[in-house]
Amino acid sequence: MESWEELKEKLNLPDDLREMNKEQFLEVAKWLIKNSDIKLPDSQLLLVIRKMKGMNRETFAKILGISPEVLRHVEAGRKKVVISSSIKRLIREIATIEKEMVSRWLDFHNRQFFQKGIDEVLLKEVKSRLSALKLPNDWREMNFRQFLGLFKLLKERTNNFTKIRPEIIMADSRIIQVFRIILGLSQNVLTSLPIFLRV
C-alpha cells in the first residue's frame, strides 16, 4: 500500500495542496478512497475531501466539529487539527465516486477550462434564483417548498433535464447530487450520461 509520503514524492505535490493541478487532485482523490481506513495523514487533505463532497466550508466545518474560520486556516495549511474519524467515515457518501465524476466537478469549477467563456447572464440568474429559495446550508434539510422551487428551476433551465450547461453546476456544486436524486441515478450512471455539455 502506497503511503502518503510516497504519493507526495511520486506526484511531486506542492507544499500547499491548494496549488495542485487537476491531475494531481484526481490522483490524491483516488488515493484517499483506496486508503479510506487510515487516519488522515495531513490536515490539508480536508480541503480535498470537502471539494470531493461538494460542500461549502460552513457545512463541512460543522460535520468536523470545528469553526469555519479554523477550517479555512487548515485548508490553507496554516493550522493543523487532529481528526479522530477515519477517512472512511469522512467520505463514506462518496466512497464509490469515479475519477470521471471528480474530473467533471473540477471542470465545472475551473474557469480556465472554458475556452469560450461563461454565460454570465445565465450564471447570475441561477445564483439569484437559488438565493431567493433561501436553501439551508445542508440541502438535506430543505423543506418541500424549497425542493419544489429548486426542481422547477432546474427543469426549466435544463430543457426538462436533457441539457445541463456548466453554468448550472457552477452556481452551486451540490446541484450535481440533486440531479442524481431527481433522475433516480447512481453515481456511476450519472457520470456516463452525455448531458453534461462543455462550452
C-alpha positions as CSV (number, residue, x, y, z in Angstrom):
1,M,0.0,0.0,0.0
2,E,1.4,3.4,-1.0
3,S,2.0,5.8,1.8
4,W,1.0,9.4,1.8
5,E,4.7,10.4,1.8
6,E,5.4,8.1,-1.2
7,L,2.4,9.6,-3.1
8,K,3.6,13.1,-2.4
9,E,7.0,12.3,-3.8
10,K,5.7,10.4,-6.8
11,L,3.3,13.2,-7.8
12,N,5.7,16.0,-6.8
13,L,2.9,17.6,-4.9
14,P,3.3,21.3,-3.9
15,D,3.7,22.1,-0.2
16,D,0.4,23.9,-0.4
17,L,-2.2,21.5,-1.7
18,R,-4.3,24.4,-2.9
19,E,-1.8,24.7,-5.7
20,M,-2.4,21.2,-7.1
21,N,-3.3,20.8,-10.7
22,K,-6.2,18.7,-11.9
23,E,-4.2,15.6,-12.5
24,Q,-2.7,15.7,-9.0
25,F,-6.1,16.3,-7.4
26,L,-7.5,13.3,-9.2
27,E,-4.7,11.0,-8.0
28,V,-4.9,12.3,-4.4
29,A,-8.7,11.7,-4.5
30,K,-8.2,8.1,-5.7
31,W,-5.6,7.6,-3.0
32,L,-8.0,8.8,-0.3
33,I,-10.7,6.4,-1.5
34,K,-8.3,3.4,-1.6
35,N,-6.8,4.2,1.8
36,S,-10.1,5.2,3.5
37,D,-9.5,3.0,6.6
38,I,-6.5,5.0,7.8
39,K,-6.3,8.2,9.8
40,L,-5.9,11.4,7.9
41,P,-2.1,11.9,7.4
42,D,-2.3,15.6,6.5
43,S,-4.8,18.1,7.8
44,Q,-4.8,20.0,4.5
45,L,-6.4,16.9,2.9
46,L,-9.6,18.1,4.4
47,L,-9.7,20.6,1.5
48,V,-9.6,17.7,-1.0
49,I,-12.3,15.8,0.8
50,R,-14.6,18.9,1.1
51,K,-14.3,19.5,-2.6
52,M,-15.0,15.8,-3.4
53,K,-18.1,16.1,-1.3
54,G,-19.2,19.4,-2.9
55,M,-19.7,21.0,0.5
56,N,-19.3,24.6,1.5
57,R,-16.9,25.4,4.3
58,E,-19.6,26.1,6.9
59,T,-21.4,22.8,6.4
60,F,-18.2,20.7,6.4
61,A,-16.8,22.5,9.5
62,K,-20.0,21.6,11.4
63,I,-19.5,18.0,10.5
64,L,-15.9,18.1,11.7
65,G,-16.9,19.9,14.9
66,I,-14.7,23.0,14.2
67,S,-15.4,26.5,13.2
68,P,-15.4,27.6,9.6
69,E,-12.5,30.0,10.4
70,V,-10.4,27.2,11.8
71,L,-11.2,25.1,8.7
72,R,-10.2,28.0,6.5
73,H,-6.8,28.1,8.2
74,V,-6.4,24.3,8.0
75,E,-7.2,24.3,4.2
76,A,-4.6,27.0,3.7
77,G,-2.0,24.9,5.5
78,R,-1.6,27.4,8.3
79,K,-3.1,25.2,11.1
80,K,-3.3,21.5,11.8
81,V,-6.1,19.7,13.5
82,V,-6.4,16.2,14.8
83,I,-9.4,14.3,13.3
84,S,-10.3,11.3,15.3
85,S,-12.6,9.9,12.5
86,S,-11.1,7.7,9.8
87,I,-11.1,8.9,6.2
88,K,-13.7,6.3,5.5
89,R,-16.1,7.9,7.9
90,L,-15.5,11.4,6.5
91,I,-16.1,10.4,2.9
92,R,-18.4,7.4,3.1
93,E,-21.0,9.1,0.9
94,I,-18.6,9.3,-1.9
95,A,-16.7,6.0,-1.5
96,T,-17.9,4.9,-4.9
97,I,-17.1,8.1,-6.7
98,E,-15.4,7.6,-10.0
99,K,-12.4,9.6,-11.5
100,E,-14.7,10.9,-14.2
101,M,-17.1,12.4,-11.6
102,V,-14.2,14.2,-9.8
103,S,-12.9,15.4,-13.2
104,R,-16.2,16.9,-14.2
105,W,-16.6,18.6,-10.8
106,L,-13.2,20.2,-11.3
107,D,-14.0,21.2,-14.9
108,F,-17.2,23.0,-13.8
109,H,-15.2,24.9,-11.1
110,N,-12.1,25.8,-13.0
111,R,-12.8,28.8,-15.2
112,Q,-9.6,28.2,-17.1
113,F,-11.2,25.1,-18.6
114,F,-13.7,27.2,-20.5
115,Q,-12.1,28.4,-23.7
116,K,-15.1,30.4,-24.9
117,G,-16.1,32.0,-21.7
118,I,-19.1,31.6,-19.4
119,D,-22.7,32.7,-20.0
120,E,-22.5,35.2,-17.1
121,V,-26.2,36.1,-17.6
122,L,-27.3,32.5,-17.0
123,L,-24.9,32.0,-14.1
124,K,-26.1,35.2,-12.4
125,E,-29.7,34.3,-12.9
126,V,-29.3,30.8,-11.5
127,K,-27.4,32.1,-8.5
128,S,-30.1,34.8,-7.9
129,R,-32.9,32.3,-8.0
130,L,-31.1,29.8,-5.7
131,S,-30.6,32.7,-3.3
132,A,-34.3,33.6,-3.4
133,L,-35.1,30.0,-2.4
134,K,-33.3,30.5,0.9
135,L,-31.9,27.0,0.9
136,P,-30.3,25.7,4.1
137,N,-26.5,25.1,4.2
138,D,-27.3,21.4,4.3
139,W,-29.6,20.8,1.4
140,R,-30.9,17.6,3.0
141,E,-32.7,19.9,5.4
142,M,-34.7,21.8,2.8
143,N,-38.5,21.7,3.1
144,F,-40.9,20.6,0.4
145,R,-41.5,24.2,-0.9
146,Q,-37.8,24.8,-1.3
147,F,-37.3,21.4,-3.1
148,L,-40.2,22.1,-5.4
149,G,-38.8,25.5,-6.3
150,L,-35.4,24.0,-6.9
151,F,-36.9,21.3,-9.1
152,K,-38.8,23.8,-11.2
153,L,-35.7,26.0,-11.6
154,L,-33.6,23.0,-12.8
155,K,-36.3,21.6,-15.0
156,E,-36.8,25.0,-16.7
157,R,-33.1,25.8,-17.2
158,T,-32.1,22.3,-18.4
159,N,-34.8,21.7,-21.0
160,N,-36.5,19.0,-19.0
161,F,-33.2,17.7,-17.7
162,T,-31.9,16.9,-21.2
163,K,-29.1,19.6,-21.4
164,I,-27.2,20.6,-18.4
165,R,-24.9,23.5,-19.1
166,P,-21.8,24.1,-16.9
167,E,-23.2,27.3,-15.6
168,I,-25.9,25.4,-13.8
169,I,-23.4,23.4,-11.8
170,M,-21.1,26.4,-11.3
171,A,-23.9,28.2,-9.5
172,D,-23.7,25.5,-6.7
173,S,-21.8,22.2,-7.0
174,R,-24.4,20.5,-4.8
175,I,-26.7,20.6,-7.8
176,I,-24.9,17.6,-9.2
177,Q,-26.3,15.4,-6.4
178,V,-29.8,17.0,-6.8
179,F,-29.8,15.9,-10.5
180,R,-28.8,12.4,-9.4
181,I,-31.6,12.2,-6.9
182,I,-34.3,13.7,-9.2
183,L,-33.3,11.4,-12.1
184,G,-33.0,8.4,-9.7
185,L,-29.5,7.6,-10.9
186,S,-26.5,6.0,-9.3
187,Q,-23.2,7.9,-9.2
188,N,-21.8,5.6,-11.9
189,V,-24.7,6.0,-14.3
190,L,-24.7,9.8,-13.8
191,T,-21.1,10.1,-14.9
192,S,-21.8,8.2,-18.1
193,L,-24.5,10.4,-19.4
194,P,-23.8,12.7,-22.4
195,I,-26.0,15.5,-21.0
196,F,-23.1,17.4,-19.3
197,L,-22.3,19.9,-22.1
198,R,-19.0,21.7,-22.3
199,V,-18.7,25.1,-23.7
